[in-house]
Amino acid sequence: MVAPGVPIAGLLLLLQYGCSVVAVELATGNPFPVVQEYQSVELSCIIKSTNTNDPRIEWKKIRNDETSYVYFENTIQGDLRNRAQVQSKSSLVILNTSRTDTGMYRCEVAAMDDDKKIAEISISLTVQVKPVAPKCSVPKAVPVGKSAALHCQESEGYPGSSYTWIRNGDPLPADSKSNPKFINSSFTADPKTGTLLFSAVTKGDMGSYYCIASNAAGSATCEEQVLEVYDLNVGGIVGGILVVVLVLALITAGICCAYRKGYFAGGTKSSGQNYKNPAKSEGVNYMRTGDEGDFRHKSSFVI
């Protein structure tokens, strides 16, 4: 029941003021801050109203469905211990951001006289990471008319990198048919996977290739590599095969003739005897005598 003499409008104002005093109201200057790795960033948590000058303030981090304390009992916790601080009473400042700092942060403020009077505000932090030099794979040589695939990939950049192939200084479109300059080629380039695919290479596809990986934090390139395209000499290949077949045929014919003539029989027969002059006995000399008219044996001993 309203007391006599008290205006209803004044009572409503009093009730509104009382609710605003006991409630905790928070605000933030930027709910989605974005920063490059190694730079500092402020996660603003502004206490607009509270019923105490000494509220309890906590910061929590939510990443991959796991919640951990960042600021608890007036102390920085976890891996931010030596590179973060709380300023302006309730805002969290990360001095040297890392790629692992990306995630959802929740600022919670409670009135000291009643922990049930808690207000919270969430801030989504994105730490961008510049790409590193991608790994590129380019075939050294491909015959005309054959398919070919060029690959480009890097895994450090955040957000994920997009890829652009460069040939002889000219950026290649996603589809060769979309640009009259490349109408004689037949390739498609996927900016998400970094794959450049030729369905049938031509002489015009020969040249120097390199790839650029880029995201909001920067870009990086791989080393330039040369793709050669050569004509497939079908006549020469056929001629070479015929020569090999002819040589094998001649070798086979020669082996057959040799068998027929007995060159590969079990043994060879001798057509005659092999006579040798008897060797002169060692230690014996022969001399002719006048009386006998023949040779006379003379022994000699050789030491």
Backbone torsions as a table, in degrees:
resi	resn	phi	psi	omega
1	MET	NA	135.1	-178.4
2	VAL	-82.7	132.0	179.3
3	ALA	-68.7	147.5	179.3
4	PRO	-61.7	139.5	176.4
5	GLY	89.7	-6.7	178.9
6	VAL	-98.1	116.2	-178.8
7	PRO	-64.5	144.1	179.2
8	ILE	-64.0	-38.5	178.8
9	ALA	-61.3	-39.4	179.1
10	GLY	-66.7	-38.4	178.6
11	LEU	-63.7	-43.7	178.4
12	LEU	-61.9	-39.3	178.6
13	LEU	-65.0	-38.6	178.9
14	LEU	-65.2	-43.4	178.4
15	LEU	-62.7	-41.4	178.7
16	GLN	-63.6	-41.0	-179.6
17	TYR	-66.2	-41.3	-180.0
18	GLY	-63.9	-41.0	178.5
19	CYS	-65.4	-38.7	-178.3
20	SER	-70.4	-27.0	179.8
21	VAL	-72.9	-44.4	-176.1
22	VAL	-79.1	-22.3	-179.3
23	ALA	-82.0	155.8	175.5
24	VAL	-109.5	124.0	-178.1
25	GLU	-118.2	129.2	-177.3
26	LEU	-119.7	159.0	175.5
27	ALA	-150.1	165.2	177.3
28	THR	-138.9	148.7	179.0
29	GLY	-82.1	-21.4	-178.3
30	ASN	-156.2	104.3	-179.2
31	PRO	-77.3	-12.7	-177.9
32	PHE	-133.2	65.0	179.9
33	PRO	-69.2	144.6	177.3
34	VAL	-128.2	132.4	-177.0
35	VAL	-144.8	151.3	175.7
36	GLN	-84.9	151.0	-177.6
37	GLU	-56.0	141.4	179.1
38	TYR	79.6	-2.9	174.2
39	GLN	-93.8	166.8	179.2
40	SER	-94.0	156.0	-179.4
41	VAL	-149.6	146.4	178.0
42	GLU	-109.6	128.1	171.8
43	LEU	-99.6	98.7	-171.6
44	SER	-79.4	129.3	174.1
45	CYS	-131.6	105.5	-172.2
46	ILE	-105.7	124.6	176.8
47	ILE	-86.0	107.2	-179.0
48	LYS	-80.5	-34.9	178.8
49	SER	-158.1	147.0	175.9
50	THR	-161.8	164.0	-177.8
51	ASN	-96.1	10.3	178.6
52	THR	-144.7	154.4	178.0
53	ASN	-88.1	-5.4	-177.8
54	ASP	-132.7	66.4	-179.6
55	PRO	-73.9	161.9	175.8
56	ARG	-88.4	126.0	-176.0
57	ILE	-118.2	132.4	177.3
58	GLU	-136.7	146.7	173.1
59	TRP	-121.3	136.5	178.0
60	LYS	-129.6	151.3	178.1
61	LYS	-116.1	134.4	179.3
62	ILE	-118.5	117.5	-179.5
63	ARG	-146.4	129.6	-179.5
64	ASN	54.1	43.4	178.1
65	ASP	62.8	18.5	176.2
66	GLU	-116.8	135.9	-178.6
67	THR	-110.3	130.1	179.2
68	SER	-135.5	154.1	178.9
69	TYR	-77.5	138.5	172.7
70	VAL	-108.9	-41.6	177.5
71	TYR	-135.9	117.9	-175.8
72	PHE	-148.0	132.5	-178.1
73	GLU	53.4	46.8	175.9
74	ASN	61.1	28.1	-178.4
75	THR	-137.9	135.9	174.3
76	ILE	-70.9	135.7	-175.7
77	GLN	-114.0	166.7	170.9
78	GLY	64.8	-149.0	-174.4
79	ASP	-76.1	-3.2	175.8
80	LEU	-94.4	4.8	-172.6
81	ARG	-53.9	-43.1	-174.6
82	ASN	-103.3	8.2	-178.0
83	ARG	-141.1	27.9	176.6
84	ALA	-149.4	159.9	178.2
85	GLN	-156.4	159.8	177.0
86	VAL	-103.5	128.1	178.8
87	GLN	-132.2	166.7	-174.5
88	SER	52.2	36.1	175.0
89	LYS	76.8	-39.7	-173.0
90	SER	-140.1	-5.5	-179.6
91	SER	-85.3	144.0	-179.1
92	LEU	-102.7	127.6	178.2
93	VAL	-116.0	122.0	175.0
94	ILE	-98.7	118.5	-171.1
95	LEU	-80.5	-33.2	-175.2
96	ASN	-137.6	87.3	-171.8
97	THR	-69.4	149.8	176.3
98	SER	-125.1	159.5	179.4
99	ARG	-59.9	-25.9	179.6
100	THR	-76.2	-8.1	179.3
101	ASP	-80.0	-11.1	177.8
102	THR	-60.0	132.4	179.3
103	GLY	159.7	-173.4	178.9
104	MET	-98.3	129.6	179.1
105	TYR	-115.1	139.1	-178.1
106	ARG	-123.4	123.1	175.9
107	CYS	-95.1	124.0	-180.0
108	GLU	-120.6	129.1	179.9
109	VAL	-126.8	128.6	-178.2
110	ALA	-125.4	141.3	174.2
111	ALA	-69.7	134.2	-173.0
112	MET	-64.2	-29.7	-176.4
113	ASP	-83.8	-9.0	-179.0
114	ASP	-158.3	103.7	-177.4
115	ASP	-67.5	-12.0	178.3
116	LYS	-76.1	-17.4	-179.9
117	LYS	-91.8	77.7	-176.1
118	ILE	-115.3	136.1	172.4
119	ALA	-118.5	148.3	179.8
120	GLU	-142.4	155.6	178.2
121	ILE	-145.0	140.1	-176.3
122	SER	-107.5	141.8	-179.8
123	ILE	-131.6	127.7	-179.1
124	SER	-98.9	114.7	-178.1
125	LEU	-101.6	132.9	174.5
126	THR	-119.3	121.1	176.5
127	VAL	-103.6	113.0	-179.0
128	GLN	-83.7	140.3	-178.5
129	VAL	-121.8	128.1	-180.0
130	LYS	-68.4	140.1	177.7
131	PRO	-63.8	153.3	170.4
132	VAL	-96.2	171.2	179.7
133	ALA	-58.7	121.8	-177.5
134	PRO	-72.3	160.0	173.8
135	LYS	-91.6	123.5	-177.1
136	CYS	-114.8	142.7	178.5
137	SER	-127.5	116.9	-178.7
138	VAL	-127.6	125.4	177.0
139	PRO	-60.7	143.5	-179.3
140	LYS	-73.7	-40.0	-177.7
141	ALA	-151.9	137.8	-179.6
142	VAL	-136.1	134.9	177.0
143	PRO	-72.2	151.3	179.5
144	VAL	-58.3	135.2	177.1
145	GLY	90.9	-10.3	179.7
146	LYS	-90.2	159.7	177.5
147	SER	-81.9	158.1	179.7
148	ALA	-153.0	147.0	179.7
149	ALA	-129.7	130.7	175.6
150	LEU	-111.8	136.4	-174.3
151	HIS	-121.6	144.7	178.8
152	CYS	-144.4	127.8	-175.3
153	GLN	-156.2	141.0	170.0
154	GLU	-146.1	151.3	-171.1
155	SER	-125.3	9.3	-177.2
156	GLU	-93.8	-31.3	-174.4
157	GLY	-66.2	145.3	174.3
158	TYR	-143.4	128.3	-3.4
159	PRO	-60.0	168.2	-177.1
160	GLY	-53.9	144.6	-175.7
161	SER	-76.5	153.4	166.9
162	SER	-108.9	154.1	-169.3
163	TYR	-123.0	140.9	176.6
164	THR	-131.8	129.8	177.4
165	TRP	-94.6	141.2	178.9
166	ILE	-119.5	129.7	176.0
167	ARG	-122.4	121.3	-179.4
168	ASN	50.2	37.6	177.5
169	GLY	87.2	-5.1	-177.8
170	ASP	-105.6	125.5	175.2
171	PRO	-65.2	135.9	-179.8
172	LEU	-91.4	135.5	178.0
173	PRO	-72.9	173.2	179.3
174	ALA	-66.1	-27.7	-180.0
175	ASP	-140.8	128.5	-177.8
176	SER	-60.7	-28.6	-177.7
177	LYS	-75.3	-10.9	-178.3
178	SER	-85.2	-8.2	-178.1
179	ASN	-131.9	121.9	-178.9
180	PRO	-57.6	-24.1	-179.3
181	LYS	-66.1	-26.2	-177.0
182	PHE	-116.7	24.7	-174.4
183	ILE	-64.5	-25.4	-178.9
184	ASN	-84.6	-5.2	177.6
185	SER	-95.8	170.5	178.7
186	SER	-139.6	72.6	-177.8
187	PHE	-130.0	159.7	171.2
188	THR	-132.4	140.4	-179.5
189	ALA	-120.7	124.6	179.7
190	ASP	-97.4	110.3	-177.4
191	PRO	-68.6	-16.8	-179.2
192	LYS	-86.2	-39.9	-178.1
193	THR	-96.1	-19.4	-179.0
194	GLY	79.9	16.7	-178.8
195	THR	-96.4	128.0	174.8
196	LEU	-109.4	115.0	-172.2
197	LEU	-115.8	124.5	174.3
198	PHE	-102.3	126.1	176.9
199	SER	-77.8	-33.2	176.6
200	ALA	-156.6	109.3	-175.2
201	VAL	-73.6	152.0	176.2
202	THR	-125.4	172.5	177.4
203	LYS	-59.6	-30.8	-179.8
204	GLY	-70.3	-14.7	179.8
205	ASP	-84.2	-7.0	179.4
206	MET	-70.7	139.9	178.5
207	GLY	160.3	-168.7	-179.4
208	SER	-97.9	130.0	-176.7
209	TYR	-122.4	142.9	166.2
210	TYR	-150.7	166.1	-172.1
211	CYS	-124.9	145.9	176.1
212	ILE	-115.1	125.3	172.8
213	ALA	-103.0	128.3	-174.6
214	SER	-143.2	150.1	169.8
215	ASN	-147.8	-168.6	-175.4
216	ALA	-65.7	-18.9	-177.3
217	ALA	-90.0	-17.5	-179.1
218	GLY	155.0	-161.1	-177.7
219	SER	-149.3	163.7	177.6
220	ALA	-152.0	153.6	-177.6
221	THR	-125.7	159.6	174.2
222	CYS	-100.3	170.7	-179.8
223	GLU	-70.5	148.5	-180.0
224	GLU	-71.0	137.8	179.4
225	GLN	-132.5	150.1	-174.8
226	VAL	-101.8	132.4	173.4
227	LEU	-106.7	121.5	177.3
228	GLU	-101.8	142.0	177.9
229	VAL	-123.4	124.7	-176.8
230	TYR	-125.3	155.7	178.2
231	ASP	-76.8	138.9	176.8
232	LEU	-87.2	111.6	-176.9
233	ASN	-82.5	87.4	-177.9
234	VAL	-65.8	-41.7	-179.9
235	GLY	-60.6	-42.1	179.5
236	GLY	-65.4	-38.4	179.2
237	ILE	-65.0	-44.9	179.3
238	VAL	-63.1	-43.2	179.3
239	GLY	-61.4	-41.4	178.8
240	GLY	-62.9	-40.3	178.0
241	ILE	-63.4	-42.1	179.6
242	LEU	-63.6	-39.5	178.7
243	VAL	-62.7	-43.6	179.2
244	VAL	-62.0	-43.6	179.8
245	VAL	-62.6	-41.9	-179.7
246	LEU	-63.9	-42.5	179.4
247	VAL	-63.1	-43.3	178.2
248	LEU	-62.3	-38.2	179.1
249	ALA	-65.2	-42.2	178.8
250	LEU	-64.9	-40.3	179.0
251	ILE	-63.6	-42.4	179.7
252	THR	-63.8	-43.2	179.1
253	ALA	-62.8	-40.2	178.9
254	GLY	-64.5	-40.1	178.9
255	ILE	-65.3	-40.2	178.6
256	CYS	-62.4	-44.4	178.7
257	CYS	-62.0	-39.3	-179.9
258	ALA	-64.6	-39.5	177.4
259	TYR	-63.7	-42.5	-178.4
260	ARG	-64.2	-34.6	-178.9
261	LYS	-86.6	2.3	174.3
262	GLY	82.3	14.4	-179.8
263	TYR	-68.8	-18.7	-179.9
264	PHE	-109.5	25.9	178.7
265	ALA	-71.9	170.4	-174.0
266	GLY	-66.7	-34.0	-179.7
267	GLY	-155.7	167.1	179.7
268	THR	-106.7	139.3	179.6
269	LYS	-96.3	142.4	178.9
270	SER	-89.1	132.1	-177.0
271	SER	-83.7	-9.6	-179.1
272	GLY	-165.2	175.7	-179.6
273	GLN	-90.1	153.5	-179.2
274	ASN	-107.3	107.6	-178.3
275	TYR	-97.2	140.8	179.1
276	LYS	-125.7	139.8	174.7
277	ASN	-65.2	134.2	-180.0
278	PRO	-63.2	140.4	-178.7
279	ALA	-72.9	145.3	-179.9
280	LYS	-70.2	130.8	-177.1
281	SER	-63.6	138.9	-177.5
282	GLU	-78.5	135.0	178.3
283	GLY	89.6	8.8	-178.5
284	VAL	-123.4	127.9	177.4
285	ASN	-113.1	144.0	178.2
286	TYR	-117.1	140.8	178.6
287	MET	-140.6	148.7	-179.4
288	ARG	-93.2	137.1	176.5
289	THR	-107.4	148.7	-177.8
290	GLY	-69.1	-33.9	-176.7
291	ASP	-77.5	-37.5	-171.6
292	GLU	-88.9	-26.4	179.7
293	GLY	71.7	14.0	177.3
294	ASP	-141.6	-176.7	-179.8
295	PHE	-80.4	143.0	177.9
296	ARG	-120.0	136.1	-177.1
297	HIS	-73.6	131.2	176.0
298	LYS	-130.9	122.1	-178.3
299	SER	-86.4	143.7	173.5
300	SER	-141.9	147.9	-177.1
301	PHE	-115.4	123.0	-179.5
302	VAL	-105.1	124.3	179.7
303	ILE	-97.3	NA	NA
